[in-house]
Amino acid sequence: MATFDPRSWSALPLWSPLRAMDVGKKLLDQSWATQWVAATTAWVDPVADFGAGTVTALMPDVLMTLLSEGILSRFGGRAIDATVLGHELHATLEVLKVRRMGAHFQTKTVLAGLRWDGHPIETVTVIAHGVRLVPGVPTRLRAARVDVDGTVRTAALLEWLGTRQLEWTLAAEPDGRIRATHRRRRITAWVDAEIREGALTIDVHKARWSGIPVPRRMLGTTTVPLAELPFDARVVYGTREGELVRFRAEVPAVSASFDLAEMRSAIVTGTALILF
């Protein structure tokens, strides 16, 4: 690893107020961020030194700016591959914004053409609140809450549900409704469904048993609580609009870690990003 010599920055004391202002100005210079992406492994040295103990109040801002500018410069408008907490992600990165909110950060990420563990999702907007970046080996990333808004095609959603070993086979009808056929009983129903506050509401429009229409008075609406989701996530709502289903999910808190050297290498070479 190359030796980092802080004296090469200037003749000013290492962490004087003037130096902090100078670093801040450089962070706003897009050409500086571009040069950083193309830099050699010497970029890792000062970050590693700070992570080993020489941490100042400015360091999380520097790290967050470096990472966000680097990822956006390399992957903005292009396909990105990532492993996030053990899940495989492939998408086009459209937006990546970071801003300071008091003592923490807020990040906004917009992805299009997402495939999450192979399942297609049209668009996803992820807003992370109360984000903290803790330099170290590994570097830790924590968020107090994450909001996920997205759209998925009805057919893709039904295909995913078909892998869950349900008692019903599901298919999308031309009018957008869902045809549900019981796997053992000779029952077929045409339904609409939506999610509100963690519960699935199923509205049965018509049904047939062994080909015989079920009387309308026997049809109705059923509400089913949703099972627990990973990371204590909660689906706030999910509604169908034509061929699409719009949804919002909330994750109360999430934490991850990453290796700065591996992250820098992924940005420079364009390989997969890894959060573990």
C-alpha positions as CSV (number, residue, x, y, z in Angstrom):
1,M,0.0,0.0,0.0
2,A,1.3,3.5,-0.9
3,T,2.3,5.8,1.9
4,F,0.0,8.7,2.5
5,D,1.8,12.0,3.3
6,P,-0.6,14.7,4.5
7,R,2.1,17.3,4.0
8,S,1.6,16.8,0.2
9,W,-1.9,18.5,0.5
10,S,-0.4,21.9,1.5
11,A,1.7,23.7,4.0
12,L,-1.3,24.3,6.3
13,P,-1.7,22.3,9.6
14,L,-3.4,19.0,8.9
15,W,-6.9,19.9,10.3
16,S,-7.0,23.7,10.5
17,P,-10.3,25.5,9.7
18,L,-8.9,26.7,6.4
19,R,-8.0,23.1,5.4
20,A,-11.6,22.0,6.2
21,M,-12.9,24.8,3.9
22,D,-10.5,23.8,1.2
23,V,-11.5,20.1,1.3
24,G,-15.2,21.2,1.2
25,K,-14.5,23.3,-2.0
26,K,-12.8,20.4,-3.6
27,L,-15.7,18.0,-2.9
28,L,-18.0,20.3,-4.8
29,D,-15.7,20.2,-7.9
30,Q,-17.1,17.6,-10.3
31,S,-13.7,17.3,-12.0
32,W,-12.2,16.4,-8.7
33,A,-14.7,13.6,-8.2
34,T,-14.0,12.3,-11.7
35,Q,-10.3,12.3,-11.0
36,W,-10.9,10.4,-7.8
37,V,-12.8,7.6,-9.7
38,A,-9.8,7.2,-12.0
39,A,-7.2,7.3,-9.2
40,T,-4.9,4.5,-8.2
41,T,-5.1,2.5,-5.0
42,A,-3.4,5.4,-3.2
43,W,-7.0,6.7,-2.7
44,V,-7.6,4.0,-0.1
45,D,-4.6,5.1,2.1
46,P,-5.9,8.3,3.7
47,V,-9.3,6.7,4.2
48,A,-7.7,3.6,5.8
49,D,-5.6,5.9,8.1
50,F,-8.7,7.7,9.2
51,G,-10.6,4.5,9.8
52,A,-7.8,3.3,12.0
53,G,-8.4,6.1,14.4
54,T,-7.7,9.6,13.0
55,V,-11.4,10.3,12.6
56,T,-12.8,13.9,12.6
57,A,-16.3,15.4,12.3
58,L,-15.6,16.1,8.6
59,M,-14.7,12.5,7.8
60,P,-18.2,11.0,7.3
61,D,-19.1,13.9,5.0
62,V,-15.9,13.2,3.0
63,L,-16.6,9.5,2.8
64,M,-20.3,9.9,1.9
65,T,-19.4,12.4,-0.9
66,L,-16.6,10.2,-2.2
67,L,-18.9,7.1,-2.4
68,S,-21.9,8.8,-3.8
69,E,-20.0,10.8,-6.4
70,G,-17.9,7.8,-7.4
71,I,-20.9,5.4,-7.7
72,L,-22.9,8.0,-9.7
73,S,-20.0,8.9,-12.0
74,R,-19.3,5.2,-12.8
75,F,-22.9,3.8,-12.9
76,G,-25.2,6.7,-13.4
77,G,-27.6,5.9,-16.3
78,R,-26.0,2.5,-16.7
79,A,-26.5,-1.0,-15.4
80,I,-25.3,-1.7,-11.9
81,D,-24.8,-5.1,-10.1
82,A,-24.8,-5.3,-6.4
83,T,-25.1,-7.8,-3.5
84,V,-27.1,-6.2,-0.7
85,L,-27.3,-8.2,2.6
86,G,-27.1,-11.4,0.7
87,H,-29.6,-10.5,-2.1
88,E,-28.5,-10.1,-5.8
89,L,-29.5,-6.9,-7.5
90,H,-29.3,-5.8,-11.1
91,A,-30.7,-2.5,-12.3
92,T,-30.1,0.8,-14.1
93,L,-29.1,3.5,-11.7
94,E,-31.1,6.7,-12.5
95,V,-30.7,8.8,-9.4
96,L,-28.4,8.8,-6.4
97,K,-28.6,11.9,-4.1
98,V,-27.2,12.5,-0.6
99,R,-27.8,15.4,1.7
100,R,-27.1,16.1,5.3
101,M,-30.1,16.3,7.6
102,G,-28.8,17.6,11.0
103,A,-26.4,15.1,12.5
104,H,-27.2,12.4,9.9
105,F,-27.7,12.0,6.1
106,Q,-30.7,11.2,3.9
107,T,-30.1,9.3,0.7
108,K,-32.4,8.9,-2.4
109,T,-31.8,6.1,-4.9
110,V,-33.9,5.5,-8.0
111,L,-33.5,2.3,-9.9
112,A,-35.2,1.1,-13.2
113,G,-35.5,-2.3,-14.6
114,L,-34.6,-3.9,-11.3
115,R,-34.1,-7.6,-10.9
116,W,-34.1,-8.6,-7.2
117,D,-32.9,-12.2,-6.8
118,G,-34.1,-12.6,-10.4
119,H,-37.6,-11.2,-9.8
120,P,-38.4,-8.2,-12.1
121,I,-39.5,-4.9,-10.7
122,E,-40.2,-1.9,-13.0
123,T,-39.0,1.0,-10.8
124,V,-37.9,1.4,-7.2
125,T,-37.3,4.6,-5.2
126,V,-35.4,4.0,-2.0
127,I,-35.2,6.8,0.6
128,A,-33.0,6.1,3.6
129,H,-33.5,8.4,6.7
130,G,-31.1,8.9,9.6
131,V,-28.1,7.5,7.7
132,R,-24.9,7.2,9.6
133,L,-21.5,6.3,8.1
134,V,-19.0,5.0,10.6
135,P,-15.4,4.8,9.2
136,G,-13.5,1.7,10.2
137,V,-12.5,-1.7,9.0
138,P,-15.1,-2.6,7.8
139,T,-17.0,0.7,7.3
140,R,-20.4,0.5,8.8
141,L,-23.6,2.0,7.3
142,R,-26.7,2.4,9.4
143,A,-30.2,3.9,8.6
144,A,-32.9,4.6,11.1
145,R,-35.7,4.0,8.5
146,V,-35.9,3.1,4.8
147,D,-38.9,3.8,2.6
148,V,-39.3,1.8,-0.6
149,D,-41.7,2.9,-3.3
150,G,-42.0,0.8,-6.4
151,T,-44.0,-0.5,-9.3
152,V,-44.2,-4.1,-10.5
153,R,-46.1,-5.7,-13.4
154,T,-49.1,-7.7,-12.2
155,A,-48.0,-10.8,-14.2
156,A,-44.5,-10.6,-12.6
157,L,-46.0,-10.4,-9.1
158,L,-48.3,-13.3,-9.7
159,E,-45.4,-15.4,-11.1
160,W,-43.4,-14.7,-7.9
161,L,-46.4,-15.6,-5.8
162,G,-46.6,-18.9,-7.7
163,T,-43.2,-19.8,-6.3
164,R,-44.5,-19.5,-2.7
165,Q,-46.3,-22.9,-2.7
166,L,-49.8,-21.4,-2.3
167,E,-52.9,-23.5,-2.5
168,W,-54.0,-21.4,-5.5
169,T,-52.6,-20.9,-9.0
170,L,-52.9,-17.2,-10.0
171,A,-53.1,-15.6,-13.5
172,A,-53.8,-12.1,-14.7
173,E,-57.0,-11.6,-16.8
174,P,-57.2,-9.1,-19.7
175,D,-59.3,-6.8,-17.6
176,G,-56.6,-6.7,-14.9
177,R,-58.3,-8.9,-12.4
178,I,-56.8,-12.0,-11.0
179,R,-58.0,-15.5,-11.7
180,A,-57.4,-17.9,-8.8
181,T,-57.8,-21.6,-9.2
182,H,-57.6,-23.9,-6.2
183,R,-55.0,-26.7,-6.7
184,R,-57.1,-29.5,-5.1
185,R,-60.7,-28.3,-5.1
186,R,-62.5,-27.5,-8.3
187,I,-63.0,-23.8,-7.4
188,T,-62.1,-20.8,-9.6
189,A,-62.5,-17.2,-8.5
190,W,-62.0,-13.8,-10.1
191,V,-60.7,-11.3,-7.6
192,D,-59.1,-7.9,-7.0
193,A,-56.7,-7.4,-4.1
194,E,-54.9,-4.5,-2.3
195,I,-52.7,-4.1,0.7
196,R,-53.5,-1.5,3.4
197,E,-51.5,-1.2,6.6
198,G,-50.0,-4.7,6.5
199,A,-53.2,-6.5,5.6
200,L,-54.3,-8.0,2.3
201,T,-57.9,-7.3,1.3
202,I,-59.3,-9.7,-1.3
203,D,-62.5,-8.7,-3.1
204,V,-64.2,-11.7,-4.9
205,H,-66.2,-10.6,-7.9
206,K,-67.3,-14.0,-9.1
207,A,-66.6,-17.6,-8.6
208,R,-67.4,-21.1,-10.0
209,W,-67.4,-24.5,-8.3
210,S,-67.2,-27.4,-10.7
211,G,-68.3,-25.0,-13.4
212,I,-71.4,-23.9,-11.5
213,P,-71.6,-20.2,-10.6
214,V,-71.4,-19.4,-6.9
215,P,-74.3,-17.2,-5.8
216,R,-73.3,-13.6,-5.4
217,R,-74.6,-13.5,-1.8
218,M,-71.9,-16.0,-0.9
219,L,-69.1,-13.8,-2.3
220,G,-67.6,-10.9,-0.4
221,T,-64.4,-9.3,0.9
222,T,-61.8,-11.1,3.0
223,T,-59.0,-9.4,4.9
224,V,-55.8,-11.5,5.6
225,P,-52.9,-10.2,7.8
226,L,-49.6,-10.5,6.0
227,A,-46.9,-12.7,7.3
228,E,-43.7,-11.1,8.7
229,L,-41.2,-9.9,6.2
230,P,-37.4,-9.9,6.4
231,F,-35.8,-7.1,8.4
232,D,-39.2,-6.4,10.0
233,A,-40.3,-4.7,6.8
234,R,-44.0,-3.7,6.5
235,V,-45.9,-3.3,3.3
236,V,-47.8,0.0,3.8
237,Y,-49.9,-0.3,0.7
238,G,-50.2,-2.1,-2.7
239,T,-52.7,-1.2,-5.3
240,R,-53.3,-2.3,-8.9
241,E,-53.4,0.3,-11.6
242,G,-54.0,-1.4,-15.0
243,E,-51.0,-3.7,-15.6
244,L,-49.0,-2.3,-12.7
245,V,-49.1,-2.7,-9.0
246,R,-47.8,0.2,-7.0
247,F,-46.5,-0.5,-3.5
248,R,-44.7,1.1,-0.6
249,A,-42.8,-0.8,2.1
250,E,-41.1,0.5,5.2
251,V,-38.1,-1.0,7.0
252,P,-37.7,0.3,10.6
253,A,-33.9,0.1,10.7
254,V,-31.2,-1.5,8.7
255,S,-27.4,-1.8,9.0
256,A,-24.7,-3.0,6.7
257,S,-21.0,-3.0,6.3
258,F,-18.6,-2.8,3.4
259,D,-14.8,-2.9,2.7
260,L,-13.6,0.5,1.4
261,A,-10.9,-1.1,-0.7
262,E,-13.3,-3.5,-2.3
263,M,-15.8,-0.7,-2.8
264,R,-13.2,1.5,-4.5
265,S,-12.2,-1.4,-6.7
266,A,-15.8,-2.0,-7.7
267,I,-16.3,1.7,-8.7
268,V,-13.1,1.9,-10.7
269,T,-13.5,-1.4,-12.5
270,G,-17.3,-1.3,-12.8
271,T,-17.8,-4.6,-11.0
272,A,-20.5,-5.5,-8.5
273,L,-20.9,-3.4,-5.3
274,I,-21.2,-5.4,-2.1
275,L,-22.9,-4.5,1.2
276,F,-22.8,-7.2,3.8
